[in-house]
Amino acid sequence: MADSTAATSPTGGPATPPKVGPWLVMYTVGRLGIFALLTLVLWMVGLDFWSGLLFGLLLSMPVSYFALRLARERLNEALAARSVARRTAKQELRTRLSGPTGEQ
């Protein structure tokens, strides 16, 4: 019996997990961009160099949490799908390497 939790492609074969790289790059660039923008705004307000960097870093955390929700969720889904695919491939390899069972 086939595993009902395994993802399948439209052709019926195993589905390929989504790409992690593009979402990781988008999320990372977004976090850095928000940090840079907030730091620049704080410098324009009149904070000195180090205070602007520190407060820019601290303020960018909650702003990124809300502003980059979609990218973070997609990245999380891609990582989870890749984990399931790797676990399934590992189990299939173990099954093939163990050989036929029940034959003596």
C-alpha positions in Angstrom: 0.0 0.0 0.0 1.3 3.4 -0.9 2.0 6.0 1.7 -0.8 8.6 1.6 1.4 11.4 3.1 4.0 11.2 0.3 3.7 14.0 -2.3 3.2 13.0 -5.9 3.9 14.8 -9.1 1.1 15.2 -11.8 2.5 12.2 -13.6 2.1 10.0 -10.5 5.8 9.8 -9.6 7.4 11.3 -6.5 7.2 15.1 -6.3 10.4 17.1 -6.4 10.7 19.3 -3.4 10.5 23.1 -4.0 13.7 25.1 -4.4 15.0 26.4 -1.1 17.6 28.8 -2.6 15.4 31.5 -4.1 13.3 31.8 -0.9 16.4 31.9 1.3 18.0 34.6 -0.9 14.7 36.6 -0.9 14.4 36.4 2.9 18.0 37.3 3.6 18.0 40.2 1.2 14.8 41.4 2.7 16.1 41.3 6.2 19.3 43.1 5.2 17.3 45.7 3.3 15.0 46.4 6.2 18.0 46.7 8.5 19.7 49.1 6.1 16.6 51.2 5.6 15.8 51.5 9.3 19.5 52.3 10.1 19.5 55.1 7.5 16.3 56.5 8.8 17.7 56.5 12.4 20.9 58.3 11.2 18.8 60.9 9.4 16.8 61.5 12.7 20.1 62.3 14.4 21.4 59.2 16.1 25.2 58.6 16.0 26.8 55.8 14.0 26.8 53.0 16.6 23.5 53.9 18.2 21.9 53.9 14.7 23.3 50.5 13.9 22.2 49.0 17.2 18.7 50.4 17.1 18.4 49.6 13.4 19.3 46.0 14.2 16.8 45.8 17.1 14.0 47.5 15.2 14.5 45.4 12.1 13.7 42.2 13.9 10.0 42.8 14.6 9.5 44.7 11.3 11.0 41.8 9.3 8.8 39.3 11.2 5.7 41.0 9.9 6.9 42.4 6.5 8.6 39.1 5.3 5.9 36.7 6.5 5.2 35.3 3.0 8.9 34.6 2.2 9.5 33.1 5.7 6.4 30.8 5.3 7.5 29.7 1.8 11.0 29.1 3.0 9.7 27.0 5.9 7.5 25.0 3.6 10.4 24.3 1.2 12.7 23.2 4.0 9.9 20.9 5.4 9.3 19.4 1.9 13.0 18.8 1.4 13.2 17.1 4.8 10.3 14.8 3.9 11.8 14.0 0.5 15.3 13.2 2.0 13.7 11.1 4.7 11.7 9.2 2.1 14.7 8.7 -0.1 16.8 7.5 2.8 14.1 5.0 3.8 13.8 3.7 0.2 17.6 3.3 0.0 17.5 1.3 3.3 14.7 -0.9 1.9 16.6 -1.6 -1.3 19.9 -2.3 0.5 18.3 -4.7 3.0 17.3 -6.9 0.1 14.2 -9.1 -0.2 12.7 -10.1 3.1 10.9 -13.2 4.0 13.0 -15.5 1.7 15.1 -18.1 3.3 
